[in-house]
Amino acid sequence: MSNTGADRVPPAADESDWTDQVTDLIVDTVDKVRSRTTGPLLEASRAGVLALVAVIVLLPVLAIVTVGTTRFLHWLLPGGIWVSYTVMAILFLVAGALLWRQRRD
């Protein structure tokens, strides 16, 4: 019996498909692991960056609003600057008391 090319049996279709199936399984597994590990980390880091930007923007705005309100009250109310300081102190005291009341023990 001679071993010629005509005597050889061609590989079955499922023999060549197993490599594709294994590759797809590996890719799917890696995608699942990545989505469960780096996905939440990316979302958390995004939220942290946005919170940092919000704090950096809001702190100067809060200071400017406080100074502007104090100057407006000084212009609006009769008396010295101490009157506007007193009004602002009362506003901050009320806001602090409301926030203190909302705290969780």
C-alpha positions as CSV (number, residue, x, y, z in Angstrom):
1,M,0.0,0.0,0.0
2,S,1.4,3.3,-1.0
3,N,0.9,6.5,1.0
4,T,-0.1,8.9,-1.7
5,G,-2.1,12.0,-1.3
6,A,-5.2,10.4,-2.9
7,D,-5.3,7.8,-0.1
8,R,-5.4,10.4,2.7
9,V,-8.8,11.2,4.3
10,P,-9.5,14.9,4.5
11,P,-9.9,16.2,8.1
12,A,-13.5,16.5,9.2
13,A,-15.0,19.9,9.5
14,D,-15.4,19.6,13.3
15,E,-11.7,18.8,13.7
16,S,-10.8,22.3,12.3
17,D,-13.6,24.0,14.3
18,W,-12.3,23.0,17.7
19,T,-9.5,25.6,17.4
20,D,-12.0,28.3,16.7
21,Q,-14.2,27.1,19.6
22,V,-11.3,27.1,22.0
23,T,-10.2,30.5,20.9
24,D,-13.8,31.9,21.3
25,L,-14.0,30.3,24.7
26,I,-10.7,31.9,25.8
27,V,-11.7,35.3,24.4
28,D,-15.2,35.2,26.1
29,T,-13.6,34.2,29.4
30,V,-11.1,37.0,29.3
31,D,-13.8,39.5,28.3
32,K,-16.0,38.3,31.3
33,V,-13.1,38.6,33.7
34,R,-12.2,42.1,32.4
35,S,-15.7,43.4,32.6
36,R,-16.0,42.2,36.2
37,T,-12.7,43.5,37.4
38,T,-11.6,46.6,35.4
39,G,-15.1,47.8,34.6
40,P,-16.0,48.7,38.2
41,L,-12.5,50.1,38.8
42,L,-12.8,52.4,35.8
43,E,-16.2,53.6,36.9
44,A,-14.9,54.2,40.4
45,S,-11.9,56.2,39.2
46,R,-14.2,58.2,36.9
47,A,-16.4,59.0,39.8
48,G,-13.4,60.0,41.9
49,V,-12.1,62.3,39.2
50,L,-15.5,64.0,38.8
51,A,-15.9,64.5,42.5
52,L,-12.4,66.0,42.7
53,V,-13.2,68.4,39.9
54,A,-16.5,69.3,41.6
55,V,-14.8,70.1,44.8
56,I,-12.1,72.2,43.1
57,V,-14.8,74.2,41.3
58,L,-17.3,74.5,44.1
59,L,-15.0,75.7,46.9
60,P,-14.0,78.9,45.2
61,V,-17.6,79.5,44.1
62,L,-18.8,79.0,47.7
63,A,-16.2,81.5,48.9
64,I,-17.1,84.1,46.3
65,V,-20.8,83.7,47.0
66,T,-20.2,84.1,50.8
67,V,-18.1,87.3,50.2
68,G,-20.7,88.6,47.8
69,T,-23.6,88.0,50.1
70,T,-21.7,89.6,53.0
71,R,-21.0,92.7,50.9
72,F,-24.6,92.8,49.6
73,L,-25.9,92.7,53.2
74,H,-23.5,95.4,54.2
75,W,-24.9,97.6,51.4
76,L,-28.5,96.6,52.2
77,L,-28.6,96.9,55.9
78,P,-28.0,100.0,58.0
79,G,-25.2,100.0,60.5
80,G,-21.6,98.8,60.4
81,I,-20.2,95.7,58.8
82,W,-20.9,93.8,62.0
83,V,-24.6,93.7,61.1
84,S,-23.9,91.8,57.9
85,Y,-21.5,89.5,59.8
86,T,-24.2,88.8,62.4
87,V,-26.8,88.0,59.7
88,M,-24.3,85.7,57.9
89,A,-23.4,84.0,61.3
90,I,-27.1,83.4,61.9
91,L,-27.5,81.9,58.4
92,F,-24.6,79.6,58.9
93,L,-25.8,78.6,62.4
94,V,-29.2,77.7,61.0
95,A,-27.7,75.7,58.1
96,G,-25.4,73.9,60.5
97,A,-28.2,73.1,62.9
98,L,-30.3,71.7,60.0
99,L,-27.4,69.6,58.8
100,W,-26.6,68.4,62.3
101,R,-30.2,67.3,62.7
102,Q,-30.1,65.3,59.5
103,R,-27.0,63.3,60.6
104,R,-27.2,59.5,61.0
105,D,-26.1,58.1,64.4
